[in-house]
Amino acid sequence: MLLLAASVIFVNAERRRLIEVIPDSVKKAWKDWELEVLILGSLIFQIVLILLGKHRQRVAKLWIRMILWTSYLLADWIAIVALGIISQNTLDKCKQTSVDDKSKDELMSFWAPFMLLHLGGPDTITAYSLEDNELWLRHLVGLIIQSGLTFYILLVSLPGSSWLPFLSLFIFISGLIKFSERTCALCSAKIENLRDSMLTSSDPGPNYAKFMEEYTLKKAEGFYVMADEVKEISLPIDHSYPIDHSYHEGKDKLLLIREAFDQFQTFKRLFVDLILSFQDRDNSRFYFKQLLPKEAFDVIEAELGFAYDTFYTKAPVIFTPLGCILRVVTCSCTFFSLISFSLCTERLKYHKLDLILTYLLLVVAILLEIYALIVLLYSDWTKNWLSKGKAEGKFCQSVLLNILCLRRSNKMRWSNCTPQYNLLSYCVEFKPPRCYRFQKLFRINELLEKHKYKKYEQVSLELKDLIFNHFKNFAGEHNNELDHPVLCTSRGSTALAKNDCSSLVWSTEVEFDQSFLIWHIATDLCYYTDDGSTRSIKSKQISKQLSDYMLYLLVVCPFMLPIGLGMIRFRDTCAEAKEFFTERKVGKDLKIACRKLLTVNTEVGPAKVKGDRSKSVLFDACILAKSLQEKGNKRKWKIISEVWVEMLAYAATHCRGNHHAQQLRKGGELLTHVWLLMAHLGITEQFQINRGHARAKLIVK
């Protein structure tokens, strides 16, 4: 306790000393303008959030996340601090009688509800991450306290002849609605609340006790009694999905959005680890088997867009009858306040800069409302609602839909890229930075290295074709749902068996992280030592892209993989590769490095020489690469590409739904698209209801 008291005294003394260092002129200027600076900062952060909030769904770059993260944290803090300063100044000045003080006090009271409006945040971002949804109770407490404080400021400023406090009530209503919408959106997007909202009513099943009573009674009466099972008739597959392979053009793209929304209403249960029924599987599989690869991925892209909005925006709250009414109210209040203030203001009464700031608050609020309205109007939620109204013959919705369709939209719903990380390239190019010890001291060296050596590749149509056709063919060949977990657990063994490569199965029977590290290095060794005749082989580029993408997941997103000792193996392998390249003086040429590795004699297994303390798999990969080189170019790359698709499938199905949801805010992951595609084709372990109730009947003889 004495130490704590001493530390508090020391901190206060140092703070007073620091204040004494600051010149009086600076302190006076800050005291005079601190509120204006904070309000201006709050405005800037609101603009950043509304412009970039939705943009992060389509951009995988780190810089946009850093800007958003900073803005998201500071926006609320600045608004709360500004509101606190206004309340303190209002209380201090309410007893003063000078004209200047009262005019300044009136404007400050008018600014207070704008801070409440800013705390409500834009529609395009309510949560920066899923963890923010878990803190919805904190926002509820903040809503009660900040709205109460704002209302108190308005009450204190009411006495007097000015009309400005009454005009503040309209902004207060708008801010209260916005803040309430944000709190409701956070509450509804919390994983537990979302799961509870999807749970069906409890199902006790057929009355077993009553059935057995009747069974026992009949048996006691001397009858021969037998229980015969009568299977419940399952619902027929929904064949109502109209398939038009030109729907990605023009107005027919609305059909895609409607179908994606309907599918999302069923498959959103996967994000909260709920199971799906056999009817869900059969209906979805029937629909997706009729699609072309691009169409299937477009539907999934739209589905994940709805998922992003559900977890990170106000869309689920806004796109309700009450939400639409409240949006009209907020827009009307803001417009009315701007018009009234412009017409009734006695401009000479207020300080010029304060008046400019007030107009800025009003105009920016209006512009943000207009921008938000445009974003909502062109959102997939609006198009889905309008397309259903058109299908039902509603004239107004049909007309509005035709107007929206005049503007062709080719917007991306995700980044459509796969980050790349290559082990051998990292080892060859690695060069410790000048301030490496400083970085290592603060443990930021690994973070910087991850992003320094990371690259991006666009997801090509050829890659989508390969993935979709692989899963579609598997689903067609294995109609029995009991066979589907095979692809979820094969990790490449199925592809090797299909291509008569039983001698390579050893590379897939080890732990998953060990297996894909071996295949990653082997893919590189084959890629960089091939001759120029293989450039036209599409599966070669696809294999390389998937290989580097999987290593990126291990290094940067290990929570998405069942990695085990993955990072230990990665570091040990990097250490051995760096040591080998240094000894052989390979320089920066990756092709030479790969050729040098393949010249090493691997007749004796690495484990016999090295033991099991080091987890490096460098020369295990060399053994695999030499075996693959014997298969011929086309066959070799066909095998490698199919193995990587199966490893991708294994990783996708073993990643939890909340981790997939978390990545939606970072531009999305190909792994998430594969996960959802597999679920639509019935290739998942989350279809656990294989049949309906078994109805039993008594046969009495």
C-alpha positions, 0 to 999 in steps of 0.5 A: 500500500505504501508503495502504491501511495508513493507511486501515485504521489510521484506520478502526480508530481511528474504530471504537475512538473510537465504542465509547468513546462508547457507555456501559458499561451499554449495552455490557454489556446488549448483551453479555449479550443479543445472542444472545437478540436475534439468535435472536428476530430470526431467528424473526421473519424466518422467520415473515415468509418463510413467510407472505409467501413464497408470497403474492408470487406473487399480489401485484404491490405493491412493499411486499411485495417490499421486506419479503421482500427485507429478510427474505431477506437478513437471515434467513441473515445473522442465523442465521450470526452467531448460530451464530458467537456460540454457537460462540465462547461454547461454546468460552469457557465449556467450561472453566468449572465454575460451575452457572450457566455450564454451564446457560447453555452447555447451552441455547446448545448446544441453540439452535445446531441451530435456527439450522441449521434457520432456514438451511434456510428455509421451503418457500415461498421458497428463492430471492428471484430467479433469480440466487439459484439460480445461487449454489447452490454458495455454499449448498452450501459454507454447508451443509458449514461451518454443519452442521460447526460445529453438529455441533462445538458439539454434540460439545463440549457432550456431556461431562456429565450433562445429556440436553439435548445428546442432544436437540439431535441431533434438531433437528440432523437436522431442520435438516440435512435442511431445509438440504439440501433448500434447496440441492437446490432451488436446484441443480435450479432453476438455468437450466443444470441445469434445461435439462440435465435436460430434454434428451433423449438424443443423436439421430444420426439414420439411419446415412447412411454405412452407407446410402451404402455400400450405395448405392455397392455396388449402383451398382458392381454395375451396378444402377440405384439410386434413393433414395426418401424414406419419411417417418416416421409421426408419432404420432397426436394425443392425443384423451384430454383430456376437455373439460368446460366446467364444470370450474372448479366444485367437484371438476372443478377438479382436472381443470384442475390435472391437465391444467395439470401435464401441459402444464407438463411439456412446455412448461417447456422454453420457460423455458430456451429449448429447442425443442418438437416438432411432436407437442407443438404438435399435441397442445396446439393440439388441446386448447386449441382446444376450451377457452373463454377463461376455461378456457384462461387458468385452465389457463395460470394453473395452469401458471405456478403450477407454474413459480413453484414450480419456480424459487422453492420447495422443491416439486420436491424435496418432492414426491418419494418421498424428499422425503415421507419426509424431511418425516415425519422432520423433523416427527417430530424437531421434535415429539419435541424439544418433548415431551421438553423439556417433560417432562424440563426442570428449569425452576429450573435455567435462567434464566427468559428463556432458558427462554421463548426455548427454548420459543419456538424449539420452539413456533414450529418446530412451528407453522411445520411445521404451517403448511407442511404445510397449505400443501403439502396444499392445493397444486396439486402435492398435488391433481395427485398425488391426482387421478391416484391417484383416476383409477387407483382408489387408495382412500386417495388418493381419500378424501384428495382428497374431504376436500380438496375439501370446502374450496372454493378460489378462490385466485388464482395470480397478481395478475390485474392489469396495471400502467398507465403513461401518458405524457400523464398523467405529463407533465400531472401531473408536479411536481418534488418538493421534494427533487428535486435530492437524489433526482437526486444519488443517482439515485433520482428515476427509480425513485420517479417510475416507482412514483409514476405507476404504477396497476393495472387488473384483467384483465377477462374481456372482455380475456381473451376478445379475446386468446384469440379473436384467437389461436384464430381466427388458429391456425384460419385458418393451419393451416400452421405456416409461417404462424404466425411472421407473427403473431409479427412483424406488430406490427399490420400484419395487423390493419390489412390485415384492416380495410382500413387500408393508409394507416396501415401506416406507423405499424407499419413503423418500429422497434417502440418507435417504433411502439408509442409512436406508438400509445400517444399516439394511443390516448390522443388518441382516448380523451380526445377521444371523446364520451360515446356511446363509453362502452359500447364494450368495445374502447375500455377494452381498448385503453386498458388494453393501451396503458398496460400496454405503456408500463409494460413500456417504462418499468419492465420494458424487458428484456421488450421489444425496445425499441432506442432506446425510453427515449430516444424516451420521454424526448424525447417527454416533454420535448416534451409538457411544453414544449407543455403549459407553453406552452399552459397546459393545467393538469392537465386531460388532456382539454384537453391532448389537444384542444390537441394535435389542434389543431396543424396537421400537414400538414408531417411532424415529421421535416422540421421537427425533423430526426432528432436529437430522437426525439420521436414526439408529433406523429407520434401526432397524425397517426395519431390524426387518421386514426383519428378518420375511421374512426368510433367502433366501427370505430376502436376495433376496429382499435386493440384488434386492433393492440394485441393484435398488439403484445402478441403481438410483445412476448411472443414476443420476450421470453426465457423466463428474463425471463418466469420472473423476473416470476413472483415479482412477481405475474406479467405478462399478457405471460407468459400471452399468451406461453404461450397463443400457444405452446399454440396453436402460434404461436411460433418455438420449434417448430422440428422440423416433421417427424420423421426422413426414412427412406430406402430403396433402390430397386434395378432 
